[in-house]
Amino acid sequence: MVNNFTYNANIPASGNNPSMDQPIMQENAQSISSLIAIDHVGFSTNNGGYHHKVTLNDVTDPSTVAITNPESLIYSANGTADTNSQLFFKNQSGLFLLNCVKAFGVFTTSGSAVSSFNNSYNCASISGSGTAYAITLNANAVTGNNVIVFVNNSASAAIGIGWSFSNPVLTLTGTGAFNNKFSFIILQA
């Protein structure tokens, strides 16, 4: 979305009668109102000034900006897995990627089938039974196959769990039957 707001910073002019500058002042006021309304609740509205969203329209690298306490900033820059923009937070302690969680979920098995699959994000489906389950991610949840996966088994008798990933499918394999609750999270920078 491209926005270009007309604004005359020299109005009202010191030597002018305000009535002469009124049309330009009205145009300036309308530009300010339109600018604020892009990401904010606008004027003359309940909750005016609060954000609807925050739009970052460029990819920036503020690596040369010195940050001192209590300053911090949020910016977008190219990701490390691809050139899609990623969201970063920077303060005096360092630089942190804000959106590396790409998918997660919790599923419970009973016997050799999935009895519940809930509390998930970016997961389209799960299939499998016994010692192997395939979790299909939503389209574009990750880029490529370079991911980090953490899997947790809540069983009292631990089974070894391995995983493999071929976009968009995470495959979990166990040394024994999955007969309990499992959770997983997929990260990508």
C-alpha positions, 0 to 999 in steps of 0.5 A, spaced: 500 500 500 502 506 497 500 512 501 502 519 499 499 525 504 500 532 502 502 537 507 504 544 507 509 545 513 509 553 512 502 554 514 499 558 517 504 563 514 506 568 519 505 574 515 498 571 512 491 572 515 489 565 517 483 566 513 487 566 507 491 559 509 484 556 511 484 551 505 491 549 506 490 548 514 484 544 512 488 540 507 493 539 512 488 537 518 485 532 513 492 529 511 494 528 519 487 524 520 488 520 514 495 518 516 493 516 523 487 512 521 492 507 517 494 503 523 490 507 529 483 508 531 482 515 528 479 521 531 472 522 534 472 515 536 472 511 542 479 508 544 482 513 539 490 513 538 490 505 540 493 501 534 489 496 530 496 494 527 503 496 526 505 496 519 513 496 517 513 497 509 521 496 508 526 492 510 531 495 514 538 493 518 539 498 524 546 494 526 549 501 526 544 504 531 547 504 538 542 502 543 542 505 550 538 503 556 532 504 556 531 504 548 529 499 544 526 498 537 523 493 533 524 492 525 523 488 519 529 485 516 531 479 511 530 472 514 536 467 514 532 462 511 530 466 505 529 473 504 522 474 506 522 479 512 522 477 519 521 481 525 527 483 530 527 486 537 534 490 539 536 493 545 542 494 549 543 486 551 542 484 543 538 482 537 533 477 538 528 474 532 521 475 534 517 470 530 521 464 529 516 459 532 513 457 525 508 451 528 506 447 534 501 442 537 499 437 542 496 430 540 494 424 544 494 417 542 490 412 545 491 405 542 494 406 535 490 412 533 490 419 535 485 421 540 485 428 540 489 434 536 489 440 539 492 447 541 496 447 535 498 453 530 500 452 523 498 445 523 493 442 517 492 435 519 495 429 523 495 422 520 499 415 522 498 410 528 503 406 532 510 408 532 509 413 526 505 420 525 506 425 520 504 432 521 502 436 515 503 444 516 499 449 513 502 452 506 508 457 507 508 455 514 516 454 513 521 455 507 525 449 505 527 443 510 532 447 515 528 447 521 529 446 528 524 441 532 523 439 539 518 434 541 516 432 548 513 425 550 509 426 557 509 418 558 511 415 564 515 410 560 519 414 555 520 412 548 525 414 544 522 419 539 526 421 532 523 426 527 524 428 520 522 433 516 520 434 508 516 441 507 511 441 509 511 434 513 514 433 520 514 425 521 515 423 528 517 416 529 518 412 536 522 406 538 515 404 541 508 405 540 505 412 542 500 411 547 500 418 551 500 425 550 506 428 545 507 436 544 512 439 538 514 445 536 518 447 529 522 453 529 526 457 523 530 463 523 
